[in-house]
C-alpha cells in the first residue's frame, strides 16, 4: 500500500523534473488513462472468463446427467449479468454520487440530496434483483443437474 501511494505521489514531481512542466504532467495523465483502460479491459476479460468457466461446468454436468449425445445448450448470459450486477453499482453509481454530495456540501435530507440518491437506490435495487435472478438460475441448474453425486 505504501509503495503504491509513494509511487503516485512521487510520479508527478519526477516526471516534471525529467521532462519539464508541460510534457511531465501530460505523460502522467496519459499513463493514468492507459492504466484505466487496462483495468477496464481486465475487468471485462475476468467477467467473460468466469462466465465461460461456470458455463463449462454446467455443460459438463448436463452431459453427465443427460448423456453424451444430448444437446446441452447453455448460455453464459446469466453468469455475466450476475457478475456485472454485483460489480457495477458501487464504483459506477454509489461512490461518484456520494463524492459529489460531500464535495458540494449538500445537506443530508435536502431535495437535491434525495434527488441524487433516489436514482442511486433504484440502480442498487435493479442490481440486486438482477444478481438474485442470476443466483436463482444457478441454484435451479444445480438442483436439476446434480453436479456432485456418487459415481460407482
MODELLER restraints for C-alpha pairs under 7 A, 6 or more apart:
rsr = mdl.restraints
at = mdl.atoms
rsr.add(forms.Gaussian(group=physical.xy_distance, feature=features.Distance(at['CA:12:A'], at['CA:24:A']), mean=6.94, stdev=0.5))
rsr.add(forms.Gaussian(group=physical.xy_distance, feature=features.Distance(at['CA:12:A'], at['CA:25:A']), mean=6.24, stdev=0.5))
rsr.add(forms.Gaussian(group=physical.xy_distance, feature=features.Distance(at['CA:12:A'], at['CA:28:A']), mean=6.57, stdev=0.5))
rsr.add(forms.Gaussian(group=physical.xy_distance, feature=features.Distance(at['CA:15:A'], at['CA:24:A']), mean=4.42, stdev=0.5))
rsr.add(forms.Gaussian(group=physical.xy_distance, feature=features.Distance(at['CA:15:A'], at['CA:25:A']), mean=6.77, stdev=0.5))
rsr.add(forms.Gaussian(group=physical.xy_distance, feature=features.Distance(at['CA:16:A'], at['CA:24:A']), mean=4.26, stdev=0.5))
rsr.add(forms.Gaussian(group=physical.xy_distance, feature=features.Distance(at['CA:16:A'], at['CA:25:A']), mean=6.40, stdev=0.5))
rsr.add(forms.Gaussian(group=physical.xy_distance, feature=features.Distance(at['CA:47:A'], at['CA:80:A']), mean=6.14, stdev=0.5))
rsr.add(forms.Gaussian(group=physical.xy_distance, feature=features.Distance(at['CA:47:A'], at['CA:83:A']), mean=6.46, stdev=0.5))
rsr.add(forms.Gaussian(group=physical.xy_distance, feature=features.Distance(at['CA:48:A'], at['CA:80:A']), mean=6.68, stdev=0.5))
rsr.add(forms.Gaussian(group=physical.xy_distance, feature=features.Distance(at['CA:51:A'], at['CA:76:A']), mean=5.55, stdev=0.5))
rsr.add(forms.Gaussian(group=physical.xy_distance, feature=features.Distance(at['CA:51:A'], at['CA:79:A']), mean=5.17, stdev=0.5))
rsr.add(forms.Gaussian(group=physical.xy_distance, feature=features.Distance(at['CA:51:A'], at['CA:80:A']), mean=5.64, stdev=0.5))
rsr.add(forms.Gaussian(group=physical.xy_distance, feature=features.Distance(at['CA:52:A'], at['CA:76:A']), mean=6.14, stdev=0.5))
rsr.add(forms.Gaussian(group=physical.xy_distance, feature=features.Distance(at['CA:55:A'], at['CA:74:A']), mean=6.53, stdev=0.5))
rsr.add(forms.Gaussian(group=physical.xy_distance, feature=features.Distance(at['CA:55:A'], at['CA:75:A']), mean=6.88, stdev=0.5))
rsr.add(forms.Gaussian(group=physical.xy_distance, feature=features.Distance(at['CA:55:A'], at['CA:76:A']), mean=5.69, stdev=0.5))
rsr.add(forms.Gaussian(group=physical.xy_distance, feature=features.Distance(at['CA:59:A'], at['CA:72:A']), mean=6.18, stdev=0.5))
rsr.add(forms.Gaussian(group=physical.xy_distance, feature=features.Distance(at['CA:59:A'], at['CA:74:A']), mean=6.42, stdev=0.5))
rsr.add(forms.Gaussian(group=physical.xy_distance, feature=features.Distance(at['CA:61:A'], at['CA:145:A']), mean=5.88, stdev=0.5))
rsr.add(forms.Gaussian(group=physical.xy_distance, feature=features.Distance(at['CA:61:A'], at['CA:147:A']), mean=5.36, stdev=0.5))
rsr.add(forms.Gaussian(group=physical.xy_distance, feature=features.Distance(at['CA:62:A'], at['CA:72:A']), mean=6.16, stdev=0.5))
rsr.add(forms.Gaussian(group=physical.xy_distance, feature=features.Distance(at['CA:62:A'], at['CA:145:A']), mean=5.85, stdev=0.5))
rsr.add(forms.Gaussian(group=physical.xy_distance, feature=features.Distance(at['CA:63:A'], at['CA:70:A']), mean=6.80, stdev=0.5))
rsr.add(forms.Gaussian(group=physical.xy_distance, feature=features.Distance(at['CA:63:A'], at['CA:72:A']), mean=6.79, stdev=0.5))
rsr.add(forms.Gaussian(group=physical.xy_distance, feature=features.Distance(at['CA:65:A'], at['CA:145:A']), mean=6.26, stdev=0.5))
rsr.add(forms.Gaussian(group=physical.xy_distance, feature=features.Distance(at['CA:78:A'], at['CA:134:A']), mean=5.21, stdev=0.5))
rsr.add(forms.Gaussian(group=physical.xy_distance, feature=features.Distance(at['CA:79:A'], at['CA:134:A']), mean=6.43, stdev=0.5))
rsr.add(forms.Gaussian(group=physical.xy_distance, feature=features.Distance(at['CA:82:A'], at['CA:130:A']), mean=6.37, stdev=0.5))
rsr.add(forms.Gaussian(group=physical.xy_distance, feature=features.Distance(at['CA:82:A'], at['CA:131:A']), mean=4.54, stdev=0.5))
rsr.add(forms.Gaussian(group=physical.xy_distance, feature=features.Distance(at['CA:82:A'], at['CA:134:A']), mean=5.25, stdev=0.5))
rsr.add(forms.Gaussian(group=physical.xy_distance, feature=features.Distance(at['CA:85:A'], at['CA:127:A']), mean=4.72, stdev=0.5))
rsr.add(forms.Gaussian(group=physical.xy_distance, feature=features.Distance(at['CA:85:A'], at['CA:130:A']), mean=6.27, stdev=0.5))
rsr.add(forms.Gaussian(group=physical.xy_distance, feature=features.Distance(at['CA:85:A'], at['CA:131:A']), mean=5.75, stdev=0.5))
rsr.add(forms.Gaussian(group=physical.xy_distance, feature=features.Distance(at['CA:86:A'], at['CA:127:A']), mean=6.56, stdev=0.5))
rsr.add(forms.Gaussian(group=physical.xy_distance, feature=features.Distance(at['CA:86:A'], at['CA:131:A']), mean=6.47, stdev=0.5))
rsr.add(forms.Gaussian(group=physical.xy_distance, feature=features.Distance(at['CA:89:A'], at['CA:123:A']), mean=6.85, stdev=0.5))
rsr.add(forms.Gaussian(group=physical.xy_distance, feature=features.Distance(at['CA:89:A'], at['CA:124:A']), mean=6.12, stdev=0.5))
rsr.add(forms.Gaussian(group=physical.xy_distance, feature=features.Distance(at['CA:89:A'], at['CA:127:A']), mean=6.84, stdev=0.5))
rsr.add(forms.Gaussian(group=physical.xy_distance, feature=features.Distance(at['CA:93:A'], at['CA:120:A']), mean=6.02, stdev=0.5))
rsr.add(forms.Gaussian(group=physical.xy_distance, feature=features.Distance(at['CA:94:A'], at['CA:120:A']), mean=6.16, stdev=0.5))
rsr.add(forms.Gaussian(group=physical.xy_distance, feature=features.Distance(at['CA:97:A'], at['CA:116:A']), mean=6.83, stdev=0.5))
rsr.add(forms.Gaussian(group=physical.xy_distance, feature=features.Distance(at['CA:101:A'], at['CA:113:A']), mean=6.90, stdev=0.5))
rsr.add(forms.Gaussian(group=physical.xy_distance, feature=features.Distance(at['CA:106:A'], at['CA:113:A']), mean=6.30, stdev=0.5))
rsr.add(forms.Gaussian(group=physical.xy_distance, feature=features.Distance(at['CA:107:A'], at['CA:113:A']), mean=6.80, stdev=0.5))
